Amino acid sequence: MTTPAPTPTTEKTADTSATAAALALGDDALVLSHRLGEWAGHAPVLEEEVALANIALDLLGQARVMLSLAGDEDELAYLREERAFRNLQLVEQPNGDFAHTIARQLYFSTYQKLLYGQLATGDSELAGLAAKAVKEVAYHQDHAEQWTLRLGDGTEESHRRMQRACEALWRFTGEMFQPVDGVDIDWQDTERTWLASVTSVLRQATLTVPEGPRTGAWAAGAGRQGLHTEPFGRMLAEMQHLHRSHPGATW
Amino acid sequence: MTAVTAETGTNKHGSPAADEKDASAYAAAFDAAVAADERIEPRDWMPEAYRASLVRQIAQHAHSEIIGMQPESNWITRAPSLRRKAILMAKVQDEAGHGLYLYSAAETLGVSRDELLDKLHSGRQKYSSIFNYPTLTWADVGAIGWLVDGAAITNQVPLCRCSYGPYARAMVRVCKEESFHQRQGYELLLALSQGTPEQHAMAQDAVDRWWWPSLMMFGPPDDESSHSAQSMAWKIKRHSNDELRQRFVDICVPQAEALGLTLPDPDLRWNEERGHHDFGAIDWTEFWDVLKGNGPCNEQRLTQRRRAHEEGAWVRDAAAAYATKQHNNGEATA
């Protein structure tokens, strides 16, 4: 089996743009779904076992539709090397404590809601999926917002943990607004709306909006170019191991 | 509502219970309701031993659901295709949901989820011993679905007619989902059995390891089962351990043939006279040993459960503190 590398051709056709968009957004959903799946059996309360699994399943469903637009879903998920993945670095960050998971959910679901909301009204290949997914994502965003309020405005300990999580992940949020080929939206306006929305939730949760830079020292958009963080390689090793151990097998 | 309600002393037809003979009238009405196959509901009078027996059984069932998430979630991050990963995640999520219904059913008997979790964490209440075996390969996910969930369904379908209403109703939904779980396990094993030689060997190995522990899930033989007789009299339980075990063996034999897999029992054969399959002797020493805490994963399962609970304490505290603040704010502005 060959490894389909999403290498951009010099001649940019509508087709390759659509593939690039499906890969970028599909990888986001695939990777975050995997991280949320790691919570199974470890969640702080039974209701969150159900909720986190539910969000993970929604995201996996989105990933499967988008990866299938770009090629074979299993080849893409299981046979690409780390450098061929196009997801944001934010979604590959380890779960950390529950506060880190919630901060990651808040940042990403707010982004995804804005993105899908705009894609749903467009005429791209992703419009249909976006129209369905935006309803799921609105629930994810609400879940993250409610927990941000509870943790931020709960106890001293939860406030401290939530503040630390928001700050730790802040530098991965700039990357989200690097234009994605094939996603024709006003990225600057989307970023402004995202910032206003997240700021409002954090303030209501009595948290301080982080002041640090929103990108790392490496160029923004690194994940979208296939540059990832160290934990991602180990995540893929675990995810791909069994599939790769039985070349050509069907499951 | 059925039988006699403790609050009003009337039965469901509205006729008064004799005041001077309250206790015996309640007991008689309860016995009559059970005999007539009526459901006992939370506000009905019930013998304390009946309540205790139900709490014990429902709690053990709820604990089994949440501990049972561990051996399967062990494979979520390594599921070999996205389709299988979605199915497995949905299955583990269902189990968390079953835990929720069952703890709620137990709450109708006056015990809180927190109390029951405490008892689980301190080892005072049990969960099904089957989950003290490890999932060593991907095929174990299939074997759990086919055999463990299959055995659970055989046990649980009669519970849909259990005399206690909330438990019986919870079991209707649980059984529907378990039936899906059993089918996905069978289908997973079929794909492996018909796959590459390595996949087939993986499936056979899993069945070899899970077959006997699955038969033990029906509990000790009838003459050694401590709770059985009373539970049958109260119609909490409808069939004996050995009857259910036989039913399960008879169901599995043709399914194993269809799968192209062998059940690891040289004594397994059809007995024309009995109209059932005979099967070999179960190693009850192993059963009691695992039950007492010496299974391969007893320590690991409880440790993970306790750790998740302890590490989540600050989250639950935060949610409670936030809810109190919201409540107080609401009162202040009202």
Interface residues (C-beta under 8 A of the other chain):
Chain A: L30 H34 G37 E38 A40 G41 H42 A43 P44 V45 L46 E47 E48 E49 V50 A53 N54 A56 L57 L60 G61 A63 R64 L67 E73 D74 A77 Y78 D97 F98 L149 R150 L151 D153 G154 T155 E157 S158 R161 E238 M239 H241 L242 H243 H246 G248 A249 T250 W251
Chain B: I66 M69 Q70 S73 I76 T77 R78 A79 P80 S81 L82 R83 R84 K85 A86 M89 A90 V92 Q93 A96 G97 G99 L100 Y103 R113 W138 L188 A191 L192 G195 T196 E198 Q199 Q304 R307 A308 E311 G312 A313 W314 V315 R316 D317 A318 A319 A321 Y322 A323 K325
